[in-house]
Amino acid sequence: MEQVARRDLLLGTCAVLATVPLAACGQRMSEGGNGTLPARATSAGALTVGNDLTVNRLGFGTGRLGEWQRGAGLFRRGGLQDPSEARRLLRHAVELGVQFIDTADSYGREYEIEPLIYQALHPYPRDLVIATKGGLVRSGDRVDKDGSPAHLRAACEASLTRLHLARIDLYQLHWVDPKVPLEESVGELARLRTEGKIRHIGLSNVTLAELRRAQAIAPVVSVQNPYSVIDRASDDVVGYCERAGLAFVAYGPLGFGGARQDTTPAAARLAELARRRGVSMQQAMLAWLLARSRQILPIPGTTSVEHLEQDIAAAGLVLTSAEMTAIG
Ligand SMILES: NC(=O)c1ccc[n+]([C@@H]2O[C@H](COP(=O)([O-])OP(=O)(O)OC[C@H]3O[C@@H](n4cnc5c(N)ncnc54)[C@H](OP(=O)(O)O)[C@@H]3O)[C@@H](O)[C@H]2O)c1
């Protein structure tokens, strides 16, 4: 049903998926906009997060929009140096139908990504969900976990200020802090929810056991973990989210940019399918996630408008059940 619906929603030349490279579908035919419009995130179908936030099932990750990015607990250079280009990407993502923007207070070395989202997109479209996170603190070049109630409260209130919001639609605990019982961290998020500062609670980087412990404290509507055709460590969490109706926000959906087709046998088979379809491996990886479970919401990150359009165009690439089984 869902695959038929997605296929029906395809626009323009992108409808002929078997013959037209999706990379081409992601590009305008002319600068003046008279040609084919890029495919839209709508083609991915919709997912309802927490019973009341319905979004197109392909989001946008903002972790690369600042010059400084986090990697292995340290800041390093490598992201976008130009804030105006970051704002352009954010606006274009929304133009292309993205309704779920993932961010975190700790993205960018100087907490600058949330303000960029405000500058680019405020007044926010009614159907836009900005999902942010708290639970990490910067100390010099290092990033450490802090899941204490006091820190989470201060972080949430600072995000509300930076985003100019009265309430955050989805507030995610970025990492479980081993120094703080998970129950205490989630308990504080529950209090922020009761106070109306958070609409929904999400978790990130959790095991299934941690998710179950958190659910005993407060309603949890989403989990954000690394997941892709080459990283299946969260298979159990995906299965649980599917059964429980939670959103599974897949981060690193493109293997953090390092995805090689020979990484795993499944990736090699997916790469072969991509070649046959005339699409890129990145587009095939996003299509694989969309087909893997209807609870999955991939959030690819990019610093390039061209890549953004190609990623969104992947919303229109349908992998059949037989193809998914063959990829394994
Ligand atoms: N919860 C967490 O702890 C956590 C951790 C990490 C990330 N995240 C979130 O997840 C989002 C996505 O993860 P990610 O950005 O680290 O990794 P990713 O989406 O797996 O990969 C991004 C990489 O792929 C490249 N790329 C994107 N589209 C492409 C295309 N069409 N063709 C070729 N290359 C392409 C990008 O390079 P270009 O810039 O050149 O396009 C970049 O190097 C982040 O932005 C962030 O919002 C969350």
PDBQT file of the ligand as one rigid body, heavy atoms in Angstrom, charges set to zero:
ROOT
HETATM    1  N1  LIG A 401      22.286  11.631  17.575  1.00  0.00    +0.000 N 
HETATM    2  C1  LIG A 401      23.572  11.654  17.336  1.00  0.00    +0.000 C 
HETATM    3  O1  LIG A 401      24.407  11.366  18.216  1.00  0.00    +0.000 OA
HETATM    4  C2  LIG A 401      24.053  12.023  15.956  1.00  0.00    +0.000 A 
HETATM    5  C3  LIG A 401      25.371  11.771  15.580  1.00  0.00    +0.000 A 
HETATM    6  C4  LIG A 401      25.763  12.118  14.294  1.00  0.00    +0.000 A 
HETATM    7  C5  LIG A 401      24.852  12.697  13.427  1.00  0.00    +0.000 A 
HETATM    8  N2  LIG A 401      23.578  12.959  13.831  1.00  0.00    +0.000 N 
HETATM    9  C6  LIG A 401      22.584  13.598  12.926  1.00  0.00    +0.000 C 
HETATM   10  O2  LIG A 401      22.454  12.819  11.767  1.00  0.00    +0.000 OA
HETATM   11  C7  LIG A 401      22.667  13.638  10.617  1.00  0.00    +0.000 C 
HETATM   12  C8  LIG A 401      23.227  12.802   9.495  1.00  0.00    +0.000 C 
HETATM   13  O3  LIG A 401      24.453  12.209   9.851  1.00  0.00    +0.000 OA
HETATM   14  P1  LIG A 401      25.807  12.648   9.183  1.00  0.00    +0.000 P 
HETATM   15  O4  LIG A 401      25.591  13.965   8.481  1.00  0.00    +0.000 OA
HETATM   16  O5  LIG A 401      26.860  12.630  10.219  1.00  0.00    +0.000 OA
HETATM   17  O6  LIG A 401      26.141  11.478   8.179  1.00  0.00    +0.000 OA
HETATM   18  P2  LIG A 401      25.465  10.965   6.809  1.00  0.00    +0.000 P 
HETATM   19  O7  LIG A 401      24.181  11.685   6.550  1.00  0.00    +0.000 OA
HETATM   20  O8  LIG A 401      25.466   9.499   6.868  1.00  0.00    +0.000 OA
HETATM   21  O9  LIG A 401      26.550  11.354   5.729  1.00  0.00    +0.000 OA
HETATM   22  C9  LIG A 401      26.856  12.696   5.418  1.00  0.00    +0.000 C 
HETATM   23  C10 LIG A 401      28.018  12.628   4.445  1.00  0.00    +0.000 C 
HETATM   24  O10 LIG A 401      27.546  12.133   3.191  1.00  0.00    +0.000 OA
HETATM   25  C11 LIG A 401      27.844  13.068   2.167  1.00  0.00    +0.000 C 
HETATM   26  N3  LIG A 401      26.680  13.130   1.271  1.00  0.00    +0.000 N 
HETATM   27  C12 LIG A 401      25.424  13.542   1.567  1.00  0.00    +0.000 A 
HETATM   28  N4  LIG A 401      24.621  13.420   0.489  1.00  0.00    +0.000 NA
HETATM   29  C13 LIG A 401      25.402  12.936  -0.515  1.00  0.00    +0.000 A 
HETATM   30  C14 LIG A 401      25.165  12.625  -1.883  1.00  0.00    +0.000 A 
HETATM   31  N5  LIG A 401      23.944  12.756  -2.428  1.00  0.00    +0.000 N 
HETATM   32  N6  LIG A 401      26.204  12.174  -2.643  1.00  0.00    +0.000 NA
HETATM   33  C15 LIG A 401      27.429  12.025  -2.103  1.00  0.00    +0.000 A 
HETATM   34  N7  LIG A 401      27.719  12.311  -0.811  1.00  0.00    +0.000 NA
HETATM   35  C16 LIG A 401      26.716  12.756  -0.012  1.00  0.00    +0.000 A 
HETATM   36  C17 LIG A 401      28.105  14.378   2.854  1.00  0.00    +0.000 C 
HETATM   37  O11 LIG A 401      29.057  15.117   2.120  1.00  0.00    +0.000 OA
HETATM   38  P3  LIG A 401      28.654  16.554   1.471  1.00  0.00    +0.000 P 
HETATM   39  O12 LIG A 401      28.582  17.493   2.607  1.00  0.00    +0.000 OA
HETATM   40  O13 LIG A 401      29.755  16.800   0.511  1.00  0.00    +0.000 OA
HETATM   41  O14 LIG A 401      27.330  16.353   0.813  1.00  0.00    +0.000 OA
HETATM   42  C18 LIG A 401      28.682  13.946   4.183  1.00  0.00    +0.000 C 
HETATM   43  O15 LIG A 401      30.080  13.694   4.061  1.00  0.00    +0.000 OA
HETATM   44  C19 LIG A 401      23.584  14.738  11.153  1.00  0.00    +0.000 C 
HETATM   45  O16 LIG A 401      23.610  15.857  10.296  1.00  0.00    +0.000 OA
HETATM   46  C20 LIG A 401      22.963  14.995  12.491  1.00  0.00    +0.000 C 
HETATM   47  O17 LIG A 401      21.809  15.800  12.366  1.00  0.00    +0.000 OA
HETATM   48  C21 LIG A 401      23.149  12.600  15.086  1.00  0.00    +0.000 A 
ENDROOT
TORSDOF 0
